[in-house]
Amino acid sequence: MIKLPKTNLVVHPLCLGGNGFGWTADAEESQQVLDAYAGYGGNFIDTADMYSEWAPGHIGGESETIIGNWMKSRRNRAQMVIASKVCKLSTRAGLSRKNIVAACEDSLDRLQTDYIDLYYAHAEDPGTPIEETLHAFNDLIEAGKVRFIASSNFSVGAMQSALDTSFNHKQAAFVGVQNNYNLLFRSEYENGMRETVASNGLAIMPYFGLARGFLSGKYRRGVSVESKRANGAAEYQNERGWKTLEVIDEIAARHKVSVAAVALAWLRAQPTVSTPIASARTVQQLAEIMQQVTLVPSEIGALSEVTG
């Protein structure tokens, strides 16, 4: 288990992404995955109010509702660390004080809980002063409705500005970031944000840890994959992507673990990473991402070199 910096949250080394709950996995399938994750000792679940508004016929909140129903039926809320987000749901857009307070209440209702362990600002909101946003978050923490706050998809400048504002106003500050970061998508995080995270002693919980599923092992040269997520993985189906898989395959065979386990192990080996986020549609997929492996320096170096 891992203690997230600047918090008292102790979490599993794999944060289970909930973006597929109610979308790629229906309610029953999602609960099976959640049961299996808890069975492995998993306790860290990531969701957002806007999951999965993008799907036809959905309005957002589907993922939170499934997680809430699951925790109520299993009576395990106290054992779980729940992360959710505010800003990107079309009916609760932005980071104004009014919206944050209303969105938090909505999420609490769907999750059937009195508090959210880690509440993210899901994106920057140029239309709202950061002072207003952070004041709203601070009030939620003081009210006991949120335990800790963090940012997602913030630029380096916006993140540092938020940290400075919290310090100057003596208010609760972001304890971490959730940005897109994986073996095949490195430059955005490594060119600035990594230094900001390190210098401020923060956590990063990278999303798309498996490069939109490309590093799950099911994508191969000349193979057509039937998946609702397949279009997202298309950008990695190039020579760089295939060469990366070749290196991962060798390491996975050596350790007798899944391709996904190696990709996630590389992320965990990065000094600033606390725990990567990955999702699973089925219990079988979950088993692959739950495998733990420690890479030796030469393996970490080989993966970094092929994707650098």
N, C-alpha and C positions, 0 to 999 in steps of 0.2 A: 504494500500500500504506500501511497505517496501523500505527503502533506503539501498542500498548495501554499506557496510563499505568501506571507502577509495575511494568512487566514488560519483558522483552526480546522479547516476542512481536510479530512483524510480520505483519499479517494483511490479507486482502483487504477492501475496503469493503463487501462483502456476505457475511455469515456464512450459510452454507447450513444451514437447519434440517433435522434428520433425523427429526423426529417422524412423518413419513409413510412412512419406509422400513419396508417389511414390513406396512404398513397400507393406505394409499391407493395405494402403488406396491409391486409385488411385487419380489422380489430382482433379477430381470433389469432391470426398469424403473428401479429404484433405482440400479443400477450404471451404467446409461446416463446418468442424471442426474449421478452422481458423475464419470463420465468427462468429460462436457460441462463441468461446473463446473471441473474441473482444467484442461481445455482453454482456458478463459477466463482462466486464471491464478489461479483461486480456491484457497484453501488453508485456510480456516477452517470447520470442520464442527461443528455443535452437536447433541448427542444426550443421552440420559439412560437410566439403567438401567430405568426404568419404561416406556419407549417400546417397544411399544405394548400394554401390559397391558390396556388398556380394550377392545380388539377381541375379539370372540368367538373363543375357542380359543387366545388368546395368553396368555403367561405373563410377558411383559416381557423385555427384552433383545434383541428382534428387530432393532431399529435398530442397536444396537452390533454385533451379529453380522454384519449386512450390511456395515457400514462396515469391520469387521475383515477380513472375507473380501476385500473390495475392495482394501484397502491391501496385504494380503499378496499378492494376485495381481498388483497393479500395482507392487509393491515401492517404494512411495512414502511410507512412514510418516514418514521424516525431513523430507519436504517439507510435511507436513500439520500443522496446529494443531488438535488434537482437544479439544473441551470435552465433559464429561459431568457427570452429577449423581447425588447420593445423597439419599435420605430418603423418597421417595414410592412406591417399589415395595413392594407389600403384604408380600412375603416378606423385604424388607430395609428395613423402615420405621424412620424416626427418625434422630437424629444422635448416638446414643451412641457411645462409642469403639469398642466391640465391633462395632457395626453398620457404622460407617464403614470400618473395616479390612476386614471381610468383603466389604462391597459393592464396595470398591475392587478387591479381588482378583478378584471376579466380573467386573467391568467390564474389567479388564486382560485376563482370559482371553478374553472375547468380542471385544474389540478386537484381540486378538493382538499386544499391545504391552507394553513394559516400563514405560511411563509415560503419564500423562494430562497434557496441557499446562495445561488449566484445569478445575479440579474445583469444581463448585458444590454448596453446601448448597441443595437444591431447595426447601426450605420451612423455616419455623421449627419447632423442636421444644420446646414448653414443658415437656416432661417431662425434658429433659436440660439440665444447667447449660451455659451457653455456654463456660465454661472447659474442660469436658471435650471438647466438640466441637472447639474450636480446638486443643487439645493433640493430639488425634488427627490433625487435618489437618497440624499442624506436624511430627509424627513422619513422616507420609507424605512430606512435602516433604524432610525430612532423609534419608529412605531412598531418595530419587530416584524414587519412584513417582508423584509429583505435582509439577508445576513451580510452579503458582500456584493460589490458591483465590479463590472469589467467592461471593456470595449470590444467591439467586433467590427472589422473592416475599416478601422480608423487609419488615417495617414500618420506618419511619424510626427508631423507638426501638430496635428490635432490631438494626438495622444499626449505629447509633452505639455501642450497648453492646458489640457484637462488636469494633468497631474500638478502642474504649477498652480492652477486655480484652486484646487482642493487644498494644497499646502497653504496658500496665502489666506484662504478663508477658514482654515482649520476645520475642514469638513471631510467626510468620508471620501476616499480616493479609489480609483480603479486599481484592482489588485492584479489584473492580468489582461491579456488580449486573446482574442480568437480571430485569427486571420488564416487565409488560404496558404498552406505551406506543406509541401511534400517533396519527395525525391525529384519530381519532374517540374515542380513549380517552386523555384527557390529564390529568384532574384528579388521579388517584391518584399519578402520578409528579411532576407539577408542584407539588403542594401539600405540599412538605416534602422528599421524597427527592432532588429535583433539587438543592436547596441542600446537602444532605448529601454528595452525589456531588461537587459543585463544591468545597466547602470542604475536602474531604479529597483532592482531586486524583485521583478514581477514574474508572473507565470505566463506561459503561452500554451493554449490548448488548440493546436492547429486543426482546422477542418479540412475536408477533402484529403485526409491522410493517405488515402489510396488513389489519389489523382482521379477523382470521379469514377472510381471502380476499375480504372485501367490496370492498377497494380494488384488487383484481386487474384490475377492468374488466369482469368477466363478469356482474356483478350490475347489472341495469337495471330500471326501473319496468315492472311487468307481465310480466317475464320469469321463468320458472321454471327454476331451476338444478338439474341433477342432479349432486349431489356428496355424498360422505360428510361433508363439512364444512359443508354448506348450513345446517344448524340453528344452527351457531355464528355465522353471519353474519346471522341473522334480526334480532338486536337493533339492527343498524344500518340496516335497511331502513325508514327513516322520512324525514320531510321534511328533517331535518338531514343525513342520509346522502346523499339524492339531490342536495341543493344542493351538498354537498361534491364529489360526482362531477362536477357541471356545471363547477365551477371547475377541477377537475383536468383535465377534458376539454379546456378551452380552453388550459391551459398545455401539456398533452401535444401538442396539435396544433401549437402554436407551436414546440415544440422537436423535433417529429417523433419522439417517444418514446412508450413505453407508459404507460398509467395507473399501473401499478405502479411504474414508474421514478420518476414524479413524487412519489408518496406516500412512497417510500423516500428521495428526495432531500430532502423536507421534514424527515424525521427526521435525516438527516445534517447538515442545516443548524442543528440545535439544538446550542447550545454544548457540552453535556455528553455528547452521543452519540458513541460511537466507531464502532460499526458495527452496523446493524440486522440482525436475523435474519429470513429469509424462506425458505419451502420451495417446492419444485416437484415436481409429480407426473410431469411429462413434460419432455423436452428443450425443447419449444416454450415451455412455461411458464417454464423456466429462462432462456431467451433474453430474455424480457420483464423479469425481475427483475434481470438482469445489466447492463442498460443503465444507463449513468452520465450524469447530467445535473446541471448546476449552475444552481440557480434564482437569479434576481435578487431583491434585497430586496423589491420590490413584489409578486412572486409568492409569496414566503414569507409576506409580510404578508397577502395575500388569503386564503391557505389558513388561516393562523392565525385570521383574523377570522371566517371562515365556520364554523369549528369551535370557536371560543372560548366 
